[in-house]
Amino acid sequence: MNVELINPFIQGTQQTLSMVCNVQSKMGKVSIKNKPFDNKINITIGILGDIKGKVNYAFDLNVALFIASKMMFMEVTNLDDISKSAICELTNMISGSIATVFSNSGKFVDITTPILEENYSNCDVEKFISIPLEIEPGKIFEINVWIEG
């Protein structure tokens, strides 16, 4: 996959995590991953426009609670409807940032509403480019990207 198509995902995610959650992230080794992403919280957003595909954000429960805590300015110990809404909104903001990065390079991109699943069993895509971002030691926020064609 073309690096020019992957870099906006990294840039948009790192910018938003920094701005919204006040965390700096360090990129790990990019790889190809097969679905499903079992034992993870998965949020998927469709990509439409000049670039078509999907982005899946996957992370462990402890990472979801960490993110929700950062967003809600209080310790979150249970992934309830409010904390799920917070992490979905974060992925929506990240995807909006990604769309803006693409727009700045002359590509129109729109996004769909986030869909949260405990296990990613309803995916019709076999392989993703997986970009792990370490947001704290041992806490990985994974960006999984599939671009059509």
Secondary structure, DSSP 4 states (H G I P E B T S, - for coil): --HHHHHHHHHHHHHHHHHHH----EE---EEEESP-TTSEEEEEEEEESS-EEEEEEE-HHHHHHHHHHHHTS---S--HHHHHHHHHHHHHHHHHHHHHHHHTT--EEE---EEESS--S----EEEEEEEEEETTEEEEEEEEE--
